[in-house]
Amino acid sequence: MNKILDRLNMSHVNEAHFDEITTRLNRYSNVKDELVSNPSQFEFFDEVLRFPEKYRELAQIGDIPTSSPLYKWALGKYKKEILHNAEKLENQISSNIGNNVNIPNGYRHATQVHLKGLKRTVPDDFIYSTVREVDPTTGQEYYRAILHDSKLHQDVDWTTNQYDEIIKKFEQGADYIDLELRTAVNGLGIGSNIRIYKTDVYKSIGTIDKSGTYLSTNPVF
């Protein structure tokens, strides 16, 4: 128990942090039992509370079995923290999308809109025109749109559907793609043909620490 007491006397353990420790241990009795049996693992527990993104590295250093309740708790803590920060970044950018993406006059903004080609894809931001246009070559009617997606940091990949339906096609040389609108938005109904040009795809990224802090927005192509 001395290792736990020594840890609790460290400078980072203020009142708020101590309250978080007691809350977690009261909530996860299997984790508490494991720490009582193995007090040396309390350092791992405490470090994950402070730096959940480092749980894998910390587990290797502390020889924490991946099958243990403590490791599973740490993994859950990491996922929850990352999800929270990703949502924070997404909301932060979407609410200020006009400051980061060149939006033409008259375009409208919607979020989490479903678009469908062979697969369904859901960009974070769907910025669209309600003015119907006609392709002079094919006669196809369409509505232009700008797509924007937020990624927690620069190493986060596109989802499989985003890559297959959008990114891959532009990488293979397409100048534009047509997708079917599967979510009704203000001024456009389900089934509308949406045209996205290669120059109208944007991505925002957060800082590498995965804290949900905005870094930059750039055209993808």
Sequence and secondary structure as in RCSB ss.txt:
>XXXX:A:sequence
MNKILDRLNMSHVNEAHFDEITTRLNRYSNVKDELVSNPSQFEFFDEVLRFPEKYRELAQIGDIPTSSPLYKWAL
GKYKKEILHNAEKLENQISSNIGNNVNIPNGYRHATQVHLKGLKRTVPDDFIYSTVREVDPTTGQEYYRAILHDS
KLHQDVDWTTNQYDEIIKKFEQGADYIDLELRTAVNGLGIGSNIRIYKTDVYKSIGTIDKSGTYLSTNPVF
>XXXX:A:secstr
 HHHHHHHTSTT  HHHHHHHHHHHHH HHHHHHHHH GGGHHHHHHHHH GGGHHHHHHHHT  TTSHHHHHHH
HHHHHHHHHHHHHHHHHHHTTHHHHS   TT EEEES  EESSSEE  SEEEE  S EE TTT  EEEEEEEEEE
ESSTT    HHHIIIIIHHHHTT SEEEEEE S BTTB TT EEEEEGGGEEEEEE TT SS EEEEEE  
